[in-house]
Amino acid sequence: MAQMKLQVSRRQRATPYTSRVEALGVSGFSVVNHTILPKGFERSVEEDYWHLKNHVQLWDVGCQRQVELRGADAARLAQLMTPRDLRQAEIGQCLYAPMIDADAGMLNDPVILKLAEDRFWFSIADADMLLWAKGLALGMGLDVTVDEADVWPLAVQGPRSDDLMARVFGESVRAIRFFRFDRLELNGREIVTARSGFSRQGGFELYVDGFDFGAEVWDALWQAGDGLELSAGCPNLIERIEGGLLSYGNEMTRDNNPLECGLERYCQLDGSLDYIGMPALRRIAERGPDRMIRGLIFDGDACPACQRPWPLMIDGTQMGYVTSAIWSPRFQRNVALAMIEREHWQHGTAVEVHCEDGRERGGVITELPMEGP
């Protein structure tokens, strides 16, 4: 059978790092924000999992596009776009922030970087937030410029991340606090660098300013990795599920609200803040969410890929659905994220998982992140 190959064009963009990951044996891509994202390399998902937990990896996450707001009304527009209270946000801070529509449906869950009082980057998940921001700005007559910045994130993840970064940028990188950023310099150019990333293993995200600069930054980090077992990598599904990291489009869509997704702490609900969807979100908060994201551990051999939601049954009645699932080498069982109805979301509740392969497996609801061996 002929091998399928993703055809990259201006509609499915490559990144500054694509040639580097191809040379290192990338085994496949997906498309996020019209940009390709590496999904694996020559080792297995389990081998990648253990490597990420013990060493350091370099990730091409250029698909995390930056919606930039700048101008006199940039702060006002930023606040309209999220129920998270940005009034006390500081320059140099990163803020995880749900974005909702007028019905409180989830549109995205970006990390917002406050670059200046009148300049913000929304580092978005997979949805066209540039168009949403432009529409709001135009419709409300705001004095703000909305663009997609020529910025290409590159992640350094894993417990040896500080060591690698210090070799390239100096020991001062170790002082960058979690969800804060600093401006580092390489070869005379500045890189906004945050202590953040889509794993629980620690690390940094470098917001490389300029497509032309990306390969130079990758090469500097790669060449500094001697003795650290540095490897190319990508977000790991096992580690993501165990860590309770949500993926927009998988765990949540516009059919869900932030309270169902466990994001209440990022929502201002007292009526003191004006944002799109505030009345709807307050009504949901008053009655309480009908369902909630939970962890799930279930039996059997390695489950198939979860390409569509799997029913969760209790006594023959569906009470939720699985959103993402995979075999965990740490638990020696399958692990999953699932949306569970209010009456059954308590830790320890027994459920039956109806997998895509037609097999039924017994499982139990658990807290997130998952604690285990």
C-alpha positions in Angstrom: 0.0 0.0 0.0 1.4 3.4 -0.9 2.3 5.6 2.0 0.1 8.6 2.6 1.8 12.0 2.8 0.4 15.3 4.0 0.6 17.9 1.2 1.8 21.1 2.7 0.7 24.4 1.1 -0.1 27.9 2.2 -3.3 26.4 3.6 -1.5 23.9 5.7 1.7 25.7 6.6 5.0 24.3 7.5 7.0 25.9 10.4 10.6 27.1 10.7 11.3 23.8 12.3 9.7 21.4 9.8 13.0 20.6 8.0 14.6 19.8 11.4 11.9 17.4 12.6 11.8 15.7 9.2 15.6 15.1 9.4 15.1 13.6 12.9 12.5 11.0 11.7 9.1 12.5 12.4 6.5 9.8 11.7 3.5 11.9 11.1 1.8 15.3 11.4 -1.6 16.7 12.2 -2.9 20.1 11.3 -3.6 22.7 14.0 -4.5 26.3 13.2 -3.8 25.5 9.5 -0.2 24.7 10.5 1.4 21.2 10.8 2.2 19.7 14.2 4.5 16.7 14.6 2.6 13.8 16.2 5.4 11.2 16.7 8.9 10.1 15.9 10.5 6.7 15.3 10.1 5.5 19.0 6.7 4.3 20.4 4.4 6.5 22.4 5.4 4.6 25.5 9.1 5.1 24.8 8.5 8.8 24.2 6.5 9.0 27.5 9.4 7.7 29.6 11.9 9.8 27.7 9.8 13.0 28.4 9.6 12.1 32.1 13.3 11.6 32.5 15.2 13.7 30.0 14.6 16.7 27.7 12.8 17.2 24.4 12.6 19.9 21.8 9.0 20.4 20.4 7.9 22.1 17.2 4.8 23.8 18.4 4.7 26.5 15.8 1.0 25.7 15.3 0.3 27.7 18.5 -0.4 30.8 16.6 -0.4 34.2 18.3 -3.4 36.5 18.0 -1.9 39.9 18.8 -3.9 42.8 20.1 -2.2 46.2 20.3 -3.5 49.7 20.7 -5.4 51.9 23.0 -8.3 49.4 23.4 -6.2 46.2 23.4 -6.8 45.6 27.1 -10.5 46.2 26.7 -10.8 43.7 23.9 -8.7 41.1 25.7 -11.0 41.3 28.7 -14.1 41.0 26.5 -12.8 37.8 25.1 -12.4 35.9 28.4 -14.2 35.5 31.7 -10.8 35.4 33.4 -10.2 38.7 35.3 -7.3 40.4 33.6 -7.5 43.7 35.5 -4.6 42.9 37.8 -2.5 41.1 35.1 1.1 42.2 35.1 3.5 42.7 32.2 5.6 39.6 31.9 2.7 37.3 33.1 1.1 34.4 31.3 -2.5 33.7 32.0 -4.4 30.5 31.1 -7.8 31.8 30.0 -11.0 30.2 28.6 -12.7 32.0 25.8 -16.5 31.8 25.4 -19.3 32.9 23.1 -22.6 34.6 24.1 -24.0 31.3 25.3 -20.9 30.5 27.4 -19.8 27.8 24.9 -16.0 27.3 24.9 -14.3 28.8 21.9 -10.7 28.3 22.9 -8.4 28.1 25.9 -5.3 30.1 25.1 -2.4 31.3 27.2 -2.5 35.1 27.2 0.9 36.9 27.4 0.8 40.5 28.6 3.6 42.2 26.7 2.7 45.8 27.5 -0.3 47.7 28.8 -1.5 48.0 25.3 -0.2 44.7 23.7 -1.3 41.1 24.3 -0.6 37.7 22.6 -3.3 35.1 22.7 -1.4 31.8 22.2 -4.3 29.8 20.9 -5.5 26.2 20.6 -7.0 24.9 17.4 -9.7 27.5 16.4 -9.8 30.6 14.3 -9.7 33.2 17.1 -8.1 35.8 14.8 -11.5 36.1 13.0 -13.4 36.3 16.3 -11.2 39.0 17.7 -11.3 41.0 14.4 -15.1 40.8 14.3 -15.5 42.0 17.9 -13.1 44.9 17.3 -14.8 46.0 14.1 -18.3 45.6 15.5 -17.6 47.5 18.6 -15.5 50.2 17.0 -12.5 49.6 19.1 -9.2 51.4 18.7 -7.1 48.2 18.4 -5.1 46.4 15.7 -5.7 42.6 15.5 -3.1 40.5 13.7 -1.5 37.1 13.6 2.0 37.7 14.7 5.0 36.3 12.8 5.9 34.3 16.0 6.7 30.6 16.1 6.7 28.9 19.5 9.3 26.2 20.2 9.0 24.2 23.4 11.7 22.7 25.6 10.1 20.1 27.9 11.3 17.6 30.5 13.2 17.6 33.8 16.5 18.6 32.1 15.0 21.6 30.4 16.7 24.1 32.7 20.1 22.6 32.1 19.6 22.8 28.3 18.3 26.4 28.4 21.1 27.5 30.7 23.7 26.3 28.2 22.3 28.5 25.5 21.0 31.5 27.4 22.9 31.5 30.7 22.1 30.5 34.3 19.5 33.4 34.7 16.9 31.3 32.9 16.5 29.2 36.0 15.0 32.2 37.8 12.0 32.5 35.4 8.9 31.7 37.4 6.1 29.4 36.4 3.7 31.2 33.9 6.0 34.2 33.7 8.2 35.2 30.8 11.5 37.0 30.3 13.1 38.4 27.2 16.3 36.4 26.3 18.8 37.2 23.6 20.4 34.9 21.0 22.7 36.2 18.3 21.5 39.8 18.9 17.8 39.0 18.7 15.3 38.9 21.5 13.1 35.9 22.3 10.1 36.1 24.7 10.6 33.0 26.8 8.0 31.6 29.3 8.2 28.9 31.8 5.3 26.9 30.5 4.3 24.1 28.1 1.8 21.4 27.3 3.2 18.8 29.7 3.5 18.4 33.5 7.3 17.7 33.3 8.5 21.3 33.4 10.1 23.4 30.7 9.9 26.5 28.6 8.2 27.9 25.5 10.2 30.2 23.3 8.1 32.6 21.2 10.5 33.0 18.3 9.9 36.3 16.6 10.3 35.8 12.8 10.1 32.7 10.6 13.6 33.4 9.4 15.0 33.1 12.9 13.4 29.8 13.8 15.9 27.3 12.5 18.8 29.3 14.1 17.2 29.0 17.5 16.4 25.2 17.0 20.0 24.6 16.0 21.5 26.5 18.9 19.4 24.4 21.4 20.1 21.1 19.5 23.8 21.7 19.5 23.8 22.4 23.2 22.2 19.0 24.1 25.3 16.9 24.3 25.1 14.6 27.4 21.5 15.5 28.2 19.8 12.8 26.0 18.1 15.6 24.1 15.5 14.4 21.6 12.9 15.8 19.3 9.4 15.2 20.7 5.8 16.3 20.7 2.9 16.4 23.2 2.5 12.9 24.6 -1.0 11.5 24.9 -0.2 9.3 27.9 1.4 12.1 29.8 -1.3 14.6 28.9 -4.2 12.3 30.1 -2.4 11.4 33.3 -1.7 15.1 34.0 -5.2 16.2 33.2 -4.3 18.5 30.5 -7.3 19.4 28.3 -7.2 19.6 24.5 -9.6 21.9 22.8 -11.6 20.0 20.2 -11.1 16.8 22.1 -12.1 17.3 25.8 -14.1 20.5 25.0 -15.9 22.2 22.2 -18.5 25.0 21.8 -21.0 22.5 23.3 -19.2 22.8 26.6 -18.8 25.6 29.1 -15.8 26.4 31.3 -17.5 25.1 34.5 -18.0 21.7 32.9 -14.3 21.7 32.0 -13.2 22.4 35.6 -12.2 25.9 34.8 -14.3 27.8 37.4 -11.2 29.3 39.1 -10.5 31.1 35.8 -13.9 32.7 35.6 -15.1 35.9 37.3 -18.7 35.2 38.2 -19.7 38.0 40.6 -21.1 40.3 37.8 -18.3 42.9 38.3 -16.6 42.2 35.0 -17.9 42.8 31.4 -17.1 40.0 29.0 -18.8 38.2 26.2 -21.1 35.4 27.6 -21.1 36.7 31.2 -24.9 36.5 31.8 -25.1 33.0 30.4 -22.1 31.8 32.4 -23.5 33.2 35.6 -26.8 31.4 35.0 -24.9 28.1 34.6 -23.0 28.8 37.8 -26.1 29.5 39.8 -27.6 26.1 39.0 -24.3 24.3 38.8 -22.8 22.4 35.8 -24.7 19.3 34.6 -21.5 17.4 33.8 -17.8 17.6 34.5 -14.4 16.4 33.1 -12.9 13.6 35.2 -10.2 11.1 34.9 -10.9 7.4 34.2 -8.9 4.3 34.6 -10.2 1.1 33.0 -9.4 -2.5 32.5 -8.4 -4.7 29.6 -5.6 -4.8 27.2 -4.5 -1.6 25.3 -7.5 0.2 24.0 -7.8 1.5 20.4 -7.5 5.2 19.5 -10.5 7.2 20.6 -11.5 8.8 17.3 -15.0 9.7 18.5 -16.6 9.8 22.0 -17.1 6.4 23.6 -20.2 5.9 25.8 -19.8 5.5 29.5 -22.6 3.3 31.0 -23.9 2.7 34.5 -26.5 0.0 34.9 -27.3 0.1 31.2 -27.8 3.8 31.0 -25.3 6.2 29.4 -23.9 8.7 32.0 -21.1 10.3 30.1 -18.5 9.7 27.4 -14.8 9.2 26.9 -12.9 12.0 25.1 -9.3 10.7 25.0 -7.9 7.3 26.0 -4.7 5.3 25.8 -2.8 2.5 27.6 -0.6 3.7 30.5 2.7 1.9 31.2 2.8 3.5 34.7 -0.7 2.3 35.8 -0.6 -0.9 33.6 -4.2 -0.1 32.7 -6.0 2.2 30.2 -6.3 5.8 31.2 -8.8 8.4 29.8 -10.4 11.7 30.2 -14.2 11.7 30.2 -17.2 14.0 30.6 -19.4 12.6 33.3 -23.0 13.5 34.4 -23.3 15.3 37.8 -24.8 12.3 39.7 -21.9 10.1 38.9 -18.7 12.2 38.7 -17.5 11.3 42.2 -14.1 9.7 42.6 -14.4 5.9 42.8 -17.6 5.6 40.8 -17.7 2.3 38.8 -18.6 2.6 35.1 -18.5 0.5 32.0 -16.6 1.8 28.9 -17.9 0.9 25.5 -14.8 1.2 23.3 -14.7 1.7 19.6 -13.6 -1.8 19.0 -16.9 -3.1 20.4 -15.5 -4.4 23.6 -16.8 -3.4 27.0 -14.4 -2.7 29.8 -14.9 -2.0 33.5 -13.5 1.2 34.9 -13.5 3.7 37.8 -13.7 7.5 37.9 -10.6 9.2 39.4 -9.4 12.7 40.2 -7.0 14.8 38.0 -4.1 14.8 37.8 -4.0 11.0 38.3 -2.0 9.8 41.3 -0.5 6.4 41.0 2.6 4.3 41.1 
